[in-house]
Amino acid sequence: MALNRLGWILLLCGAGQASDWMRFRGPNGSGVADAKNLPQEIGPSSNVIWKAAVPPGHSSPILVGDRIFLTAAEGGKRVDAGRDKWVDEGGRLFTYAVHRANGEILWRQQVPRPRMERYQAANSPASPSAVSDGNSVFVFFGDFGLISYTLDGKERWRHPLGPFNNVNGHGSSPVVYGDNVILVCDSDTDSFLLAVDKHTGKVAWRTERPEVTRSYVTPAVYDPGDGPAQLIVPGAYHLHGYNAVTGEKLWFLRGLSWQPKSTPVVAGGLVYAHWWEAGGEAEGPAPETPPFRELLVKFDANKDGRIAKDELAADARLQRGFENTDLANDGFWDEQDWENSRARRASKNALLALRPKGTGELAESSIVWRMQKFLPNVPSPLVYEGVLYLVKDGGILTAVDARTGEILKQGRLPGALDTYYASPVAADGKVYLISQQGKATVLKAGPQWEVLHSADFEEEAYATPAIADGRIYLRTKRTLYCFGKK
């Protein structure tokens, strides 16, 4: 029996077999598996099938056949680069293959590291997750680029990229669609969307994204039913839809927040995407900011068409924010820097449920509902059995009707009032969450969700768990766990 179009999209995006979880957050980035008979208690001493020591890294595990793939950064030491930023002094970058049955390390391969870029203190040089098409595995490191291996660890090709102008380091994971590996390469300057041939590593297409600055998003695929499959790519102040085969920009939305981190979710014929940044919660009209030409008249003392930090001495507020808005890190504001700053001041946090229609700038009628409060910083939304779940720093969990945007239940997760980087995942009527400090929570899924179990791993956790075949695979800072009913 032939696959329908949606079936092909899920297969080509890395959904694979029911027993696989072949990209960040599993099938099309949904965070949802069809696994059954999962444990309702997980913890260092609860339903542990095996555990294995692994080196640090924030990438999430993916599952392909009898293997788990993840990346790691080994050796070296962190060096303070100022303003809560770090670089690594020395150190190496690796891809690991681990046996799903027992946690045995099957192989590891080192990737070249021609440079050591800055990254935010809560980030890692090994943050992007691997992706697979079921036959090969593809990994990305901001300090090198893309590289592909066979499932047995033989290098197939390498495609160097960068350096990138992203002061927080990278977080975007590659995805597979058709014959291409696709990667969002957003930075404070020269952002672009890239597709390379998965067989050769050669560029298939490249689409520039001059409208956006830094982001840490991983795309998802949406099938409108009456047009080409679309890559859904959030960005700074924007949401874009691209032709998933050619990279052509199809449509866009504006007025959204800066530096998005979460993955969009496609469920029930709708696209769910969210942006959050400090300062984007304000209601009412955006504060007015003058155009760049007025700024030049007031501050450009030497009349060179740029503004240096010391020329802002008369305005302490502008001077304080100088480094964060000097996109090129060249010591000057130009018009692009200032226009980005204006867009940031006017942007609004939002969770959107939309049904993209048409081309160009989307009409407001494409948005089914919008929500501006109770939004996470990093974790992606989870849509499971008609309920959308959001976990916000402080352990605030909100359940929302995925069709209407109505808040169904909100509460704090007991014992897990913490910061969250890992995204929630679900299967078998349960939702699984883990906080930065390693506080895990299992929920009974539903509009009136209930806490089934809590545990403390006493170790930091940034990776999103993977689920398949009655097993949950969870990575903490130095340990990879496999949980299941024994």
Secondary structure, DSSP 8 states (H G I E B T S, - for coil): ----HHHHHHHHTT--STT-B-STTSGGG--B----S--S--BTTBSEEEEEE--------EEETTEEEEEEEES-EEEEEETTEEEEES-EEEEEEEETTT--EEEEEEE-------EETT--TT-S--EE-SSEEEEEETTTEEEEEETTS-EEEEEE------TT------EEETTEEEEEE--SSS-EEEEEETTT--EEEEEE-TT--------EEE--SSS--EEEEEETTEEEEEETTT--EEEEEESB-SS--S--EEETTEEEEEE--TTTT--SS------HHHHHHHH-TT-SSSEEGGGGTT-HHHHHTHHHH-TT-SSEE-HHHHHHHHHHHH-B-EEEEE---SSEE--GGGEEEEE-SS--SS---EEETTEEEEEETTTEEEEEETTT--EEEEEE-TT--S---S--EEETTEEEEE-TT-EEEEEE-STT-EEEEEEE-SS---S--EEETTEEEEE-SSEEEEE---
